[in-house]
């Protein structure tokens, strides 16, 4: 990686890394406008249509007696190896095996962690320099439709969806009533109009999310509000094409490049395209969304189950291995950490609010005044909105905040490592994700929570790694400059 992409600064002789696009808010933008929930009774009840739920994942606590109890209640995103329930397969399972993938349990699915002939580090670097294709078909894809779809989604998330333009997306979160804790993080896409939305949630939270959505829809119906239909897109294919060559590679298989107009499809936008596959066949209604989880330019591509393999193979055939390769969960994890992206069950959980999780920006500007649910507020609004204002300004503030760290050389600070006050040795936080950064010459980076007041960039702390204290400095994220294609930079 060129030195010009990362600015290295020193404070009190301890190096920190500062990327030029320092906040994760460069991820999908929330657009503001005045909105309110309709109280018009529906002529028919809300409905939920879904099937085949996965086993609920077990919560594995990471505890330390020195830390506040709520900091230690954590759940994990990957399925336990010992689960007696059969694992599911994405539509690309056989393709992975044919390409020599090492398959592991993750989120209730058999998923590739890496591929034969490549190390995790090589897959990581190839994504940054060329392009990689990730199977993310284990994620849960939803459709919410009907005259009450927008209002319902604005009840269960803090997103400002009313002014979101058609075929635009925003990162958001499903929230618990009262506490404002994060049920799951999600991406919400408005399709043609306010009555049609495409939503993606995490595989490991599937059972919990479907139960939550079912209960919320039942309550919605009980309130006599506008009809909402919820459908899970079972077995729908989803692949993430990520890297600087992504646009050229996808462009090689679109049937009508002028209609697809990928060069003017910007981050947070999507459109339906038709693509060419083997045998001269064309596949239509492929939803292409510009974005991803790696910090690189790229696309997430939603494909009907019957065509998922054909479209994936078409991408691989069009690009050849010198430009595009398959990559697995290992590289995806290190890429997302460098980009400052959260992993639910590790960096976020049911006890974490958006403010604590450094995700205040997902609360739409037009959602910050109402705290009464029946008047247009989102779940947990009273709690979350009070936290947005620090105690010094009359709000409730928060006790902890999610931050990034750079840790001195040596063993990396992994999940569960205690964060200590550098002067007193007092436990003041916990690491939730950590690894040596492949892009930054294996410098140790990490993400975690620290006591409020210790969250400012440059704050010197320590982490306990294998019983030894190591210096750590709070550092702004992302650690590596993001490369999203935005309209303003085109």
N, C-alpha and C positions, 0 to 999 in steps of 0.2 A: 504494500500500500504506500502511495506517495505521501511524503511528510506534509505536503500542502493540504491534505484532506483532514488532518488532525492538528489542532493547536495544543502544544504542550506548555503548560505554565507551572511555575513553582511558587509555593507559598510556604514560608517558614522552612525552606529547604526540603520540603516533601513534595514530589512531583504529582501533579494532577493532570487529567486529560480533559480537554474541553472541545467538543465538536461544535461546528458552526451552527448546526440546527439543533439547539440544545434541548428542546422540549418535545415530548411525545405528542404534543398537540398538533404537530405537523402530520400526524395520522389523520384519519378521516374527520373533516371539519363539520361542526354543528352550525347550522344557519339559524339566525334569530328572527322571530316575528311574534306578534301577539297572538295567542291561541287560547281556547278554552274547550272543555269537554261539553259535548251536546247532552242535554238532559231530555231530549225528545224520546219517548218510549218507542221501542222497536215493534214492528208488526209480527216478528218471528224471533225465536230465541237465538242467542249466540250458540255456536256449535264448535266442537273440537273434533278433528278427524286425525287419528294417529294410530300407530300399531308397533308391535315388536319392540318393547322396551328392554334395555340392557340392565344387568344387575347393578345395584347401587354400590358405589365404591366405599371401601372402609376408610374411616378417618384414622390417621396415624399421628398421634400427638408428638410434637417436638417441644419439650418442656425444659424450663430452668427455674428453679425455685426463686432465683433473684429477680425474675422478670414479672411484670403484671400478668395476672392469670389470662386475660383475654389475648395477650400476645402469643400465647402458647397453644391456642385452639386452632389446629390446622388440619386441612384435608389434602389428599394427594391426588394428582390428576391421572396418573397411570394406574392401570389395573394391576392388582397384586398377582404375582406369578402363581400363587397357590390357589387362586380362585377355582372353585369346582364348576362354575358355570362355563359353558362352551364359549369360545371367543368367536366374534363375527369376522367376516371378511369384506373388504371393500371390493368393488368391481374389478380392481386392478391386482388382486392377490396373485393370480397365476402369472401375470406379467412380471411381478416382483421376483417370484421364485425363478422364473426363466432367466432373469438378469442377475441371478446370484445374490439376492438380497438376504441378509440375516434378519429373520423375522422375530419380533418380540411382542409381548402383550402390552398394549397401550390403549387406555380409554375403552376397554372391552373389545378391542379388535386385534387381529394379527397385523402388525405394522412393520415396515422396513426401518431398521436403525441405521444400516449402511449397506453398501454394495460391494461385491467381490472385486478385488483389484484396486480399491480405493480406501484410503483411511478417512476417518471423519474430518480430519484437518484438510485433506485434499478436496473433499466434497465442499467444505466451507470456502476454501480459496477459489475453487472453480466457480462457485456461485457469485462471488464478488468480481471475478475477472471476466467471466463468460455468461453462462446461464445454467440453471439447474431446474429440474422438474420434480416437485414434491407431491406425493399423494396425500391429500387432506380429505379424502372421502369418508373418513371416520367422523368428521364434524357433522352436526345435525343441521340440516337445511329445512327451513320452514317457509310457508306462505300464509300471510294473514290478509284476508280479503273481506270486503263488505263495507257498508257505510260507517260502521263504528271502528274500523281497523285503526285509523290514525289516533282517535281518542283513547282506545284501549292501550295502544303501545305507549302513549304519553302518560298513562296511569302507571304502567309497570316499569318504565324507564324515565330518566330525567332529560331525555333528548328533546330538543325543539324541532319537531318533525313537520309542523304545519308549513313552515317556509322553506323546507328542504325541497329543492327542485326535483322534478321527475328524473329518475335514473341517476340519482346521487345517493351517497351513503354517508353514514356517520358511525363512529365507534360509540358504543353506549354500554349499559349494564342493566340487567334485571335486578330490582331492589326489593328487599323485604319491607313489608309495612312496619311502621314504628321505628325500628332501628336504622333503616337505610343501609343495612349490610348488603353486600353484593352476592346475589344468588348465582350469577354467572356474568361474565363479560360477553359482549355480543356485537355484531355489526348489523345495523338496520339499513336497508336500502328501500327507498321509495321507487316503485316502478312507474306505471303510467300516470297514476294520480293518487289522491289521498285514500283511496279505497283498496290499494294493492301494495303490499310490502313483502320483501324477501329478507329473511332474518337467518343468521348463522350463529349457532351456539356450540359449546364444547361437548365432545363425545363423552368425556368422563362425567359430565353433569347431566347426561341425558335423562336418566330416571328422575332425578330431582327436578330438573327443569320442566319436564312434561307434567309432573305432579303439580308443581307450582302454577304452570300455565292453565292446567285444567281447573284448579281451584279458583284462580283469578277470573277465568271465563265464566265459571258458574256464578261467582259473586256478581259479575257484570250483568249476566242474564237476570239474576235476582233483583238487580236495581232497575230493570226494565229499560236498559239502554240500547243503543243502535246495534244491529246484528253484526257479529264478527264470526267469520269462519277461519279455523286454524287447521292447516294441513301440513303434515310432515312429509317431506319428499324422500320417501324410503328408497334406499339403494342408489340415490342420485350420485353420480360421479362428481368429484371436485378435485382439481389439480391446481397447484400453484407454480406458475412459470416465473422464475425470479432471476434477475441479473441484467447487466447492461445490454445484452443481446436479445432480451425478451421480445421487444417490439418487432425486430426483424424476423425472429423465428416464428412468432404468431402470424405475422403478416404473410409469411410464405404459404400458409395453408388456408387463408381466408378466401372464399370463393369470389368475392367482389371487394377488392381493396378500397375502391373509391367509396362504396357504401359503408364499409367498416370504419374507414377514416381513423385508424389507430393513432396516427400522429396528433390528432386533436382530441383524443380521449385521455383525460387527465386524471390525476390521483383523486380517488373518491368518486369517480364516475363509472358508469357501466352502460353496456348496450348489448342487444342480441345480435349475433352474427351467424352467418352460414360458413362452414368450413369444408374443405376437400379432404377426403380420406382415401384409402387404398381402393383400387378397382374403379376409379372415376366417380365414386358415389359422393354425394354431398349431404352434410348433416346440418340441419337448421335449428333455430331456437337455442343456440349455445350462448349462455349468458357470460359475458366477459367483463370482469370488474377490475379496474386498474388499482392495484394496491397489493398488500402482502404483509408478511410477518418478519421479513429479513432486513428491512431497511433499504433494500435495493429497489430499483424500478421493476415492475412486473405486473402480472395479472393473476387473478384467481378465476378459474374457468369452470362453470357449472354445466354438467353434461348429463343428458338422460341416461339411465342405466344401460340400455341396450347399445349405446354408442360410446361409452366411456373408454373402452379399450381401443376402439378404432381411432378416436380423436387423439388419445395419448400416443399411440403408435405413429400417427401421422406427424405429430410434432417431432418425435424422435427421428423419424426417417427424413424429414425435411432439413433438419439441422446437422445431423451426423455427430458422432461423439466428440469431435474436436471443438464443437460449439455448444452442445447441449448434452447433459448427462442427468441420469436419475440421482437423487440424493435422499437421504433418510433423516430420521428423527434426531440423530446425533448432531449433524450439521445444522439442522433447523434450530436446535436449542442454542447453540453457541452464536448463531447469526442473530437470533431474536434478542439474546442478552446484550450483544454489542449495540443493537438498535434500541435498547431500553424498553423492550416490550415485556409485558407481564405474562406469566403463565398461571392460569387459574389453578387453585389448589396448592400453589406454592407462594406466589407473590400477592395473590388476592384470595379471599375466602369469605364465608358468610358473616364473619365478624368485622370485616373491613368495610368502611364506607368509602365513597369516592374521594372525599377530602383526605382521609388518612392515606389512601393509595396514590396520592399525587395525581388524581384524575378529576380535579375540580372542573376542568374545562369541558367535561362531557355534560355538565349541567347547563342546558341551554340558557342564554341570557334572558329569554322570555319566560323561563320557568322559575325564576328566582324570587317571585313575589308572593305566590299563593301557597298556603300550607294546608288548606282544607281540601280533602280528597274529592268531595262532590262538586267542588268549584273549579276543578282543573289541576289540582296538585298531583304530584307523583308520590309513590310510596316512599315513606321516610323523609318527606320534604321538610318537616319541622326540624328533624334532627340534622339533616344534611345542610340546610340553609343556615342554621345557627352555627354550624362548624365552619362555614365559609368565612365568618367574621371572627377574628382572634379575640381572646378574652380581653385584651387591652382596649378593644374597640367596642366592647359590650356584647360580644358573641360568646359562644361556648368554646370555640377553638377545638383543638384535638390534642391528645396526649402523645401521639406518635405520628411519624410521617415516613413514607417510602422514599428512599434515596439510593443513589449509586455510590459505590466505593471503588477506589484503587488501592490495592493491598500490596505491600512490599514483596520482593522476591521470596520465593520459597513455596511451600505447599499452598495451594489455593484455598481460599475461604469458601467452603461448601455450605449448602443449605443446613441450617441448624446451628451454625457457628455463632457463639455469643459475640456481641459487640460491646466493648468496654470503654468507659471513660479513660482517656489516656493518662490523666493525672492520678485518679483515685483507684482505678481498677474496678469501679462499680459497673455492674451489668446495666447497659442502657439501651439494648436493642438485640436484634437477631438477624442473621443473614438468611435470605430466602432463596437466592440463586447465586451461583458463582462458578467461574471457570477461568482458566488461562485464555486470554483473547488471541485467537489465531491471527487476526488482522493486525494487532498491536504487538507483534513479536512476543506473544505469550505472556504479556503483562497480566497480572491477576486483577480481574474485575469482578464486581459482585453487586448485588442489589439486596436491599433489606429494609428494616424499619428501625428507626432510632427515636429516642425521646424528643418531643417537640422542643425546639430551641437549639438542638444539635444538628439540625438538618441543613444548615447553610453550607454552600460549596466552600471548600477550604478548611472546614472544621477537622481537626486532627483527633482521631479516635484510635482504638486498637481492636483487633479481633483475636479470638482465642482459637487457634488452629492446632489440632493434635496436642493440646495441652500447652502450647507455646503462644505467647503474645506476639502479634505482628502489627506493625504500623499500618494504619488505614486512613485515607483521606476522603471525606465526602466530596463527590464529584458530580457535576451536572451530566445528565444523560440527554441524548444517546452518547455512548462512548465513541462510536464511529459515525461520521457524518452520513446522514441519510441521503438517498439519491432519488427520491420520489419525483416524478414528472408532474410539475404543476403548471397551470396556465400562466401564472405570473413570470415563470422562469423559462417558458418555452421560447 
